[in-house]
Amino acid sequence: MENVVTRKPWYRVLYIQVIIAVILGIIVGYLDPTLGAKLKPLGDGFIKLVKMMIAPIIFCTVVHGIASMGDLKRLGRVGAKTLLYFEIVSTLALIIGLIVVNVLQPGVGFTPAGEVYHATSSAAAIESSHGSVEKSKTLSTADFLLHIIPDTFLGAFVSGDLLQVLFIAILTAFAIAMMGDRGKPVLLVIDYGSEVFFGLMQMLVKVAPIGAFGAMAYTVGAHGLSVLGRLMTLMAGFYLTAGFFVIVVLGAIARVSGFSIFRFLSYIKDELLLVLGTSSSETALPGLIQKMKRLGCGHATVGLVVPTGYSFNLDGTNIYMAMAAVFLAQATNTPLNLSAQISLLLVAMVTSKGASGITGAGFVTLAATLQAVPGIPIESLALLVGIDRFMSECRALTNFIGNGVATVVISRWEGEVSAETLNQNLRLIDPIPLPPPTH
């Protein structure tokens, strides 16, 4: 049976449009840096368009997923499995990052031996690093937990804080579940609301190539290709480590669960290219939710695992924090023994939970993590400002893939979809539309 994509002209396929836009953005930014830097509003505008839809989509998805589950015992079981999986895989990502950066030692020799690091970066870069440190001061354990509670019910939607939206969504879902049959009309309204918001997202995603073009033109135009310089080793090491994690670690998890990681990557390629173009995994969140449901994963499981993973399962951010922190220690000739690195790992396990899929969040959580490593000059964060935009793309891609795999694994763990059905749906280049909701 011929699928829809093969009948489309190549220039109308979204991921091809995004690839072309990214290439054109790189060319424009390289040939005319001034013009490239001025195109930043195109990328920012697209991300803002998508971000305005994230909170209501997450709210509707989580509320409907949990409240429709009915069996609260099953909800507790799925939630426990999800958090256990997240913690094991995230910790594994941190450990792998620490091992790789200690083997490669990309920061050794950055500052002559015996000399103390002195910040030579631009004032703007140093100011940016200080700004990240100031933000990180709000990421203490107590403040982090208190911050989850919004000032008002609608305050979470105004701020766009994903953890706050999750908090009120879970409370709302439990309240509706306890209403029994009287809660069904409320679920019906939420279900229709979800269809409206997903419809809006389908409209907004059509301008993704414009956003990708502006974002890439600005990145190359503002920072230039020469900023990589001696930091290329760190970047290459991070990209290789992330690739190893996806192919080997997540690949092994996928194989145990009965599917191929490569076939899964092909299945979500449209969303991956959208993440690549915008450096934000949040832009592709609605598409991931829909595609996980099309695979056969239970709506309740998708509604619980995917949104939660955006705050608690950030594999790419974990790898980045481990490698970047040790790199800065090496670059500033700061001694960092095994016990200090273990402390770093433990702190990163907490601070990473506050990161979201937004561009730059990894830089803020890195600043928070460095607070546990006395001796590393805070000004050294300025060394990473120039390449953080390039590394954020890999962070976002790894986070996104990790959450997709986690959703399928938990669904398989719950027996919601068989390996045969899963692999049959993965072979579909253009998945069949979702069936209309049952009310």
TAZI-V820658 format. One record per pair of residues at least 12 apart in sequence whose C-alpha atoms are under 8 Angstrom apart, sorted by the first residue. I is the first residue (numbers start at 0). GAP is how many residues later the second one is. D is the distance in Angstrom with one decimal. If there is no record, write none. Layout:
I,GAP,D ; I,GAP,D
This chain:
2,425,7.8 ; 2,426,7.1 ; 2,427,6.3 ; 3,426,6.3 ; 4,424,7.1 ; 4,425,6.0 ; 13,192,7.4 ; 13,195,7.8 ; 13,256,6.9 ; 14,254,7.4 ; 14,255,5.2 ; 14,258,6.1 ; 14,259,7.4 ; 16,192,5.8 ; 17,190,6.9 ; 17,191,4.6 ; 17,194,6.5 ; 17,195,7.9 ; 17,255,6.7 ; 17,256,7.0 ; 17,259,6.9 ; 18,190,8.0 ; 18,254,7.3 ; 19,189,8.0 ; 20,188,5.4 ; 20,189,6.9 ; 20,191,6.1 ; 20,192,4.7 ; 21,187,7.7 ; 21,190,5.8 ; 21,191,5.2 ; 21,194,6.0 ; 21,195,8.0 ; 21,255,6.4 ; 22,190,7.8 ; 23,189,6.6 ; 23,193,7.8 ; 24,187,7.6 ; 24,188,4.6 ; 24,189,6.4 ; 24,190,7.5 ; 24,191,4.9 ; 24,192,4.1 ; 24,193,7.8 ; 25,190,5.7 ; 25,191,5.4 ; 25,194,6.1 ; 26,190,7.5 ; 27,189,5.9 ; 27,193,7.7 ; 28,187,7.4 ; 28,188,4.3 ; 28,189,6.3 ; 28,190,7.3 ; 28,191,4.8 ; 28,192,4.0 ; 28,193,7.8 ; 28,195,7.7 ; 29,187,7.8 ; 29,190,6.0 ; 29,191,5.9 ; 29,194,6.8 ; 29,195,7.7 ; 31,189,6.9 ; 32,184,7.9 ; 32,185,7.8 ; 32,187,7.1 ; 32,188,3.7 ; 32,189,6.3 ; 32,191,7.5 ; 33,187,6.3 ; 33,188,7.6 ; 34,186,7.3 ; 35,178,7.5 ; 35,181,4.5 ; 35,182,4.7 ; 35,183,7.8 ; 35,184,7.2 ; 35,185,4.6 ; 35,186,7.1 ; 36,180,6.7 ; 36,181,4.3 ; 36,182,7.3 ; 36,183,8.0 ; 36,184,5.1 ; 36,185,5.2 ; 37,180,6.9 ; 38,175,4.9 ; 38,176,7.3 ; 38,178,6.5 ; 38,179,5.8 ; 39,174,5.4 ; 39,175,5.8 ; 39,177,7.4 ; 39,178,5.1 ; 40,173,7.0 ; 41,168,6.6 ; 41,169,5.2 ; 41,171,7.6 ; 41,172,4.8 ; 41,173,6.8 ; 42,167,7.3 ; 42,168,4.1 ; 42,169,6.1 ; 42,170,7.2 ; 42,171,4.8 ; 42,172,4.4 ; 42,235,6.9 ; 43,167,7.3 ; 43,171,7.3 ; 44,166,7.2 ; 45,161,7.5 ; 45,162,6.9 ; 45,164,7.8 ; 45,165,5.1 ; 46,164,7.5 ; 46,231,7.2 ; 46,233,7.9 ; 46,236,6.8 ; 48,155,7.1 ; 49,151,7.2 ; 49,154,7.0 ; 49,232,7.9 ; 49,233,5.7 ; 50,109,7.7 ; 50,231,7.3 ; 50,232,7.0 ; 51,108,7.6 ; 52,144,6.8 ; 52,148,7.2 ; 53,106,7.8 ; 53,228,7.4 ; 53,231,7.8 ; 53,232,7.7 ; 54,102,5.8 ; 54,105,6.0 ; 54,106,7.9 ; 54,107,6.9 ; 54,110,6.4 ; 55,101,7.3 ; 55,138,7.8 ; 55,141,7.3 ; 56,137,6.2 ; 56,140,6.2 ; 56,141,7.2 ; 56,229,7.3 ; 57,107,7.4 ; 57,108,7.4 ; 57,245,7.9 ; 57,249,6.5 ; 58,106,6.3 ; 58,107,6.8 ; 58,110,5.3 ; 59,109,7.7 ; 59,130,5.8 ; 59,131,7.0 ; 59,133,7.2 ; 59,134,5.6 ; 60,133,7.0 ; 60,242,5.1 ; 61,104,7.4 ; 61,107,6.1 ; 61,108,6.9 ; 61,111,7.5 ; 61,238,7.7 ; 61,241,4.6 ; 61,242,5.8 ; 61,245,7.5 ; 62,106,5.4 ; 62,107,6.4 ; 62,109,6.5 ; 62,110,4.5 ; 62,127,7.9 ; 62,240,7.8 ; 63,109,7.0 ; 63,123,6.3 ; 63,126,6.9 ; 63,127,6.8 ; 63,236,7.3 ; 63,239,7.4 ; 64,234,5.8 ; 64,235,3.7 ; 64,236,6.9 ; 64,237,7.4 ; 64,238,4.8 ; 64,239,6.6 ; 65,104,7.4 ; 65,107,5.8 ; 65,108,7.4 ; 65,111,8.0 ; 65,234,5.7 ; 65,237,7.2 ; 65,238,7.0 ; 66,106,4.7 ; 66,107,6.3 ; 66,109,6.1 ; 66,110,4.8 ; 66,120,7.7 ; 67,109,7.3 ; 67,119,7.8 ; 67,232,7.0 ; 68,231,6.0 ; 69,107,6.5 ; 77,223,7.4 ; 77,332,7.6 ; 77,336,7.7 ; 78,225,7.5 ; 78,226,8.0 ; 80,329,7.3 ; 81,223,6.6 ; 81,324,7.9 ; 81,328,6.7 ; 82,229,7.9 ; 84,321,7.6 ; 85,223,7.4 ; 85,226,6.5 ; 85,227,5.2 ; 85,320,7.9 ; 86,225,7.9 ; 86,226,7.5 ; 88,224,7.8 ; 88,226,7.4 ; 89,223,6.1 ; 89,224,6.7 ; 89,225,5.3 ; 89,228,6.7 ; 89,259,7.7 ; 90,227,7.9 ; 90,258,6.9 ; 92,152,7.3 ; 92,222,5.7 ; 92,223,7.6 ; 92,225,6.1 ; 92,226,5.5 ; 93,221,7.8 ; 93,224,5.2 ; 93,225,5.2 ; 93,227,7.8 ; 93,228,5.8 ; 93,251,6.6 ; 93,254,8.0 ; 94,224,8.0 ; 94,227,7.8 ; 94,250,7.5 ; 95,145,7.7 ; 95,223,7.1 ; 96,141,8.0 ; 96,144,7.0 ; 96,221,7.6 ; 96,222,4.7 ; 96,223,7.1 ; 96,225,5.4 ; 96,226,5.4 ; 97,221,7.7 ; 97,224,5.4 ; 97,225,5.9 ; 97,228,7.5 ; 97,243,7.9 ; 99,137,7.5 ; 99,141,7.2 ; 99,223,7.6 ; 100,136,7.6 ; 100,221,8.0 ; 100,222,5.3 ; 100,225,6.9 ; 100,226,7.0 ; 101,224,7.7 ; 103,133,7.5 ; 104,222,7.1 ; 104,225,7.2 ; 105,125,7.8 ; 105,127,5.7 ; 105,128,5.6 ; 105,221,6.4 ; 105,224,7.7 ; 106,127,7.8 ; 106,220,4.9 ; 106,221,6.6 ; 106,222,7.6 ; 106,223,4.7 ; 106,224,4.3 ; 107,219,8.0 ; 107,222,5.2 ; 107,223,5.7 ; 107,225,7.7 ; 108,221,7.9 ; 108,222,6.8 ; 109,220,7.7 ; 109,221,4.9 ; 109,222,7.5 ; 110,220,5.8 ; 110,221,6.2 ; 110,222,7.0 ; 112,220,7.0 ; 113,219,7.4 ; 114,218,7.6 ; 115,216,6.6 ; 115,217,7.0 ; 116,214,7.8 ; 116,215,5.0 ; 116,216,7.4 ; 116,260,7.7 ; 116,263,7.9 ; 118,260,6.1 ; 118,261,6.5 ; 118,263,7.8 ; 120,261,6.4 ; 120,262,7.0 ; 124,257,5.1 ; 124,258,7.9 ; 124,260,6.2 ; 125,253,6.0 ; 125,255,7.6 ; 125,256,5.1 ; 127,254,7.2 ; 127,257,7.6 ; 128,238,7.9 ; 128,249,7.4 ; 128,250,6.6 ; 128,252,5.4 ; 128,253,5.4 ; 128,256,7.5 ; 129,248,7.4 ; 129,249,7.2 ; 131,231,7.0 ; 131,232,5.0 ; 131,235,6.0 ; 132,231,7.0 ; 132,234,5.2 ; 132,235,6.6 ; 132,245,7.7 ; 134,229,6.7 ; 135,228,5.9 ; 135,229,6.4 ; 135,231,5.9 ; 135,232,4.5 ; 136,231,6.7 ; 138,212,6.8 ; 138,215,7.4 ; 138,229,6.7 ; 140,209,7.7 ; 143,210,7.3 ; 146,17,7.6 ; 147,15,5.7 ; 147,16,4.9 ; 147,19,6.9 ; 148,15,5.9 ; 148,18,7.1 ; 149,14,5.9 ; 152,15,7.1 ; 161,149,7.6 ; 161,194,7.4 ; 162,148,7.0 ; 165,141,7.5 ; 165,142,7.5 ; 187,251,6.5 ; 190,246,7.7 ; 197,88,7.0 ; 200,85,7.4 ; 207,66,6.9 ; 208,68,7.8 ; 210,66,7.5 ; 210,67,6.9 ; 211,62,7.7 ; 211,65,4.3 ; 211,66,5.6 ; 212,64,7.5 ; 214,62,7.1 ; 214,63,6.4 ; 215,61,7.1 ; 218,170,7.0 ; 218,171,7.9 ; 222,163,6.2 ; 226,159,6.3 ; 226,160,7.2 ; 227,158,7.7 ; 227,159,6.6 ; 230,156,7.9 ; 233,89,8.0 ; 233,90,7.9 ; 233,93,7.6 ; 234,152,8.0 ; 234,156,6.8 ; 237,81,7.5 ; 237,82,6.8 ; 237,85,7.3 ; 237,153,7.9 ; 238,152,8.0 ; 238,155,6.6 ; 240,78,7.8 ; 241,74,6.6 ; 241,77,7.2 ; 241,152,7.4 ; 241,153,8.0 ; 241,156,6.5 ; 245,152,7.0 ; 245,155,7.5 ; 245,156,7.6 ; 246,14,7.0 ; 249,152,7.2 ; 249,155,7.2 ; 252,156,7.9 ; 253,151,6.9 ; 253,155,7.3 ; 256,152,6.1 ; 256,155,6.7 ; 256,162,7.6 ; 257,161,5.4 ; 258,160,6.9 ; 258,163,7.4 ; 258,164,6.3 ; 262,163,6.5 ; 262,164,7.4 ; 263,162,6.5 ; 264,136,7.7 ; 266,159,6.0 ; 266,160,7.5 ; 266,161,7.5 ; 266,162,6.6 ; 267,20,7.5 ; 267,23,7.6 ; 270,13,5.3 ; 270,16,6.6 ; 270,17,7.1 ; 271,12,7.6 ; 271,125,6.5 ; 271,128,7.8 ; 274,118,7.2 ; 274,121,6.7 ; 274,122,6.3 ; 275,117,5.6 ; 275,118,7.7 ; 275,120,7.7 ; 275,121,6.8 ; 276,116,8.0 ; 277,115,7.7 ; 278,79,7.8 ; 278,80,5.9 ; 278,110,7.8 ; 278,113,5.9 ; 278,114,4.4 ; 278,115,7.8 ; 278,117,6.0 ; 278,118,7.9 ; 279,77,5.5 ; 279,78,5.2 ; 279,79,5.4 ; 279,112,7.9 ; 279,113,7.2 ; 279,116,5.7 ; 280,76,5.0 ; 280,77,7.0 ; 280,115,5.1 ; 280,116,6.8 ; 280,118,7.3 ; 280,119,5.8 ; 281,75,5.2 ; 281,76,6.6 ; 287,116,7.1 ; 288,13,6.5 ; 288,14,7.7 ; 288,17,7.0 ; 289,144,7.7 ; 290,140,7.7 ; 291,112,7.4 ; 291,115,7.3 ; 291,116,7.3 ; 292,141,7.6 ; 293,131,7.5 ; 293,137,6.8 ; 293,138,7.2 ; 293,139,7.5 ; 293,140,6.3 ; 294,126,7.8 ; 294,127,5.9 ; 294,130,5.5 ; 294,131,6.9 ; 295,120,7.2 ; 295,121,5.6 ; 295,125,7.5 ; 295,126,6.7 ; 295,129,7.9 ; 296,110,7.6 ; 296,111,6.6 ; 296,114,5.5 ; 296,115,7.9 ; 296,119,6.1 ; 296,120,6.1 ; 297,113,6.7 ; 297,118,6.1 ; 297,119,8.0 ; 300,106,7.3 ; 300,109,7.6 ; 300,110,6.5 ; 301,105,6.3 ; 304,98,7.8 ; 304,101,7.5 ; 304,102,5.8 ; 305,97,6.2 ; 305,98,7.3 ; 305,101,6.4 ; 308,94,5.7 ; 309,46,6.0 ; 309,47,6.4 ; 309,89,7.7 ; 309,93,7.3 ; 310,41,8.0 ; 310,42,5.5 ; 310,43,6.2 ; 310,44,6.1 ; 310,45,5.6 ; 310,46,8.0 ; 311,40,7.5 ; 311,41,4.9 ; 311,42,7.7 ; 312,40,7.6 ; 312,86,7.1 ; 312,89,7.3 ; 312,90,6.6 ; 313,38,7.1 ; 313,39,7.7 ; 313,41,7.8 ; 313,84,7.8 ; 313,85,4.9 ; 313,88,7.5 ; 313,89,7.9 ; 314,80,7.8 ; 314,83,6.3 ; 314,84,5.3 ; 314,87,6.6 ; 315,78,7.0 ; 315,79,4.3 ; 315,80,6.7 ; 315,81,7.5 ; 315,82,4.7 ; 315,83,5.1 ; 316,35,7.0 ; 316,45,5.8 ; 316,78,5.4 ; 316,79,7.8 ; 316,82,7.1 ; 317,30,7.2 ; 317,31,7.8 ; 317,34,6.6 ; 319,42,7.6 ; 319,75,7.1 ; 320,27,7.2 ; 320,41,7.3 ; 320,44,7.6 ; 320,45,5.4 ; 320,48,7.7 ; 321,22,7.7 ; 321,23,7.1 ; 321,26,7.7 ; 323,42,7.7 ; 324,41,7.1 ; 324,44,7.8 ; 324,45,6.7 ; 327,48,7.1 ; 327,52,6.6 ; 327,53,7.5 ; 328,47,5.9 ; 331,44,6.8 ; 331,45,7.5 ; 331,48,7.5 ; 333,41,6.3 ; 333,42,6.0 ; 339,33,7.0 ; 342,29,7.3 ; 343,25,6.8 ; 343,26,7.7 ; 343,28,6.4 ; 343,29,6.9 ; 346,22,6.1 ; 346,25,7.0 ; 347,21,5.6 ; 350,14,5.9 ; 350,17,6.7 ; 350,18,6.5 ; 351,13,6.2 ; 356,39,6.5 ; 356,42,7.9 ; 358,30,7.7 ; 358,33,6.4 ; 359,28,7.4 ; 359,29,7.4 ; 359,32,6.8 ; 361,30,7.4 ; 361,33,8.0 ; 362,25,7.3 ; 366,14,7.6
